[in-house]
């Protein structure tokens, strides 16, 4: 079974490349001894961007993997819901 994000893989990869560029920019800022608050502002921006990707992936997981497991009725639905709940817990801790 393909992952739930397979249909949007190109979009996710493009977003992750942009985030990667932001992180390289942060590296440059620290190398160039940029003002602390400016670096922290950019870190907050990268964090929000990663959280946005995570929420989209979670949404796609729920709509694809979890709903598929429930509709198949093999008892995998409850396990997939628990798995998704634990993923949300990890996201909230970060």
C-alpha positions as CSV (number, residue, x, y, z in Angstrom):
1,X,0.0,0.0,0.0
2,X,1.3,3.4,-0.9
3,X,1.5,6.1,1.8
4,X,-1.4,8.5,2.1
5,X,0.8,11.4,0.9
6,X,1.8,9.7,-2.4
7,X,-0.6,11.8,-4.4
8,X,1.0,15.0,-3.1
9,X,4.6,13.8,-2.9
10,X,5.9,16.4,-5.2
11,X,4.2,19.2,-3.2
12,X,5.7,17.8,0.0
13,X,9.2,17.5,-1.5
14,X,9.0,21.1,-2.8
15,X,8.0,22.4,0.6
16,X,10.8,20.4,2.3
17,X,13.3,21.8,-0.1
18,X,12.2,25.3,0.8
19,X,12.5,24.5,4.5
20,X,16.0,23.0,3.8
21,X,16.9,26.4,2.2
22,X,15.6,28.2,5.3
23,X,17.8,26.0,7.5
24,X,20.8,26.7,5.3
25,X,20.0,30.4,5.7
26,X,19.9,30.0,9.5
27,X,23.4,28.4,9.3
28,X,24.6,31.4,7.3
29,X,23.1,33.8,9.8
30,X,24.9,32.1,12.7
31,X,28.2,32.0,10.8
32,X,27.8,35.7,10.0
33,X,26.9,36.4,13.7
34,X,23.5,37.9,12.9
35,X,21.4,39.5,15.6
36,X,20.1,36.9,18.1
37,X,16.4,37.9,17.7
38,X,16.7,37.7,13.9
39,X,18.0,34.1,14.2
40,X,15.3,33.2,16.7
41,X,12.6,34.7,14.4
42,X,13.9,32.5,11.5
43,X,13.9,29.4,13.7
44,X,10.3,30.1,14.6
45,X,9.5,30.3,10.9
46,X,11.2,27.0,10.1
47,X,9.4,25.4,13.1
48,X,6.0,26.6,11.8
49,X,6.8,25.4,8.3
50,X,7.8,21.9,9.6
51,X,4.6,21.8,11.7
52,X,2.6,22.6,8.6
53,X,4.1,19.7,6.7
54,X,3.4,17.4,9.6
55,X,-0.2,18.4,9.9
56,X,-0.7,17.8,6.1
57,X,0.9,14.4,6.4
58,X,-1.2,13.5,9.4
59,X,-4.4,14.6,7.6
60,X,-3.4,12.5,4.6
61,X,-2.6,9.5,6.9
62,X,-6.0,9.8,8.5
63,X,-7.9,10.1,5.2
64,X,-6.0,7.4,3.5
65,X,-4.4,4.8,5.8
66,X,-6.8,5.0,8.8
67,X,-10.0,5.3,6.8
68,X,-8.8,2.4,4.6
69,X,-8.1,0.2,7.6
70,X,-11.5,1.0,9.1
71,X,-13.4,0.3,5.9
72,X,-11.6,-3.0,5.4
73,X,-13.0,-4.1,8.7
74,X,-10.2,-6.5,9.6
75,X,-9.7,-5.0,13.0
76,X,-6.8,-2.9,11.9
77,X,-8.8,0.3,12.3
78,X,-8.4,0.6,16.1
79,X,-4.6,0.0,15.8
80,X,-4.3,2.7,13.1
81,X,-6.3,5.2,15.3
82,X,-4.0,4.5,18.2
83,X,-1.0,4.9,15.9
84,X,-2.3,8.3,14.7
85,X,-3.0,9.4,18.3
86,X,0.6,8.6,19.3
87,X,1.8,10.6,16.3
88,X,-0.3,13.6,17.4
89,X,1.2,13.2,20.9
90,X,4.7,13.3,19.5
91,X,3.9,16.4,17.5
92,X,2.4,18.2,20.5
93,X,5.6,17.4,22.5
94,X,7.8,19.0,19.9
